[in-house]
Amino acid sequence: MTSPGGLPVRQIAWFVPDIEAAARAHHATFGSGPFFVWQHVPLNWSEHRGVRVTHDHSSAYGQWGEVMIEFVTQHGDHPSAFHDMFPAGSGQQGLHHMALWVDDLDAAIAQFAAQDMPLAQLSETSTDTRYAFVDATATLGHMLELYEPTEQLTGFYAMVRDAAQGWDGSELIRKLI
């Protein structure tokens, strides 16, 4: 699967109210998994449309064939790229983003903005990895998440992929933190 700039899609993510229930349902339908659950992903900071915000979210990551999948939920009603598509309290859920690895995050943000896909959110994890959501809803119907492929990030993707190799279906949900 390839993105609009020739960059391969690394991850497909859905915004859901219950990440573990979504992981179980996806596994039951498609055989995906196992899923690694990270509650309250720690961030150094986050900015939504240029304004510093609290961005408390949890995710479940699993492998589905060649692509990682993520189920994500947000805790609280703070403005975010998630709530841009699925307003707080609405009960709405669905496809939120596809993740792409880029060589230069700032340059990629500018390139997507020039294609009418403006920056919606920029965040930095507690391990100093920056990532961005660019708003491609007008053209693609979802956000794009952009990362520079650091050793830590590629190692995490490899760990999720490797766990799926030869997996016997046991221990579907695995807590990271």
Secondary structure, 3 states (H helix, E strand, C coil): CECCCCCEEEEEEEECCCHHHHHHHHHHHHCCCCEEEECCCCEEEEEECCEECCCCEEEEEEEECCEEEEEEEECCCCCCHHHHHCCCCCCCCEEEEEEEECCCHHHHHHHHHHCCCCEEEEEEECCCCEEEEEEECCCCCEEEEEECCCHHHHHHHHHHHHHHCCCCCCCCEEECC
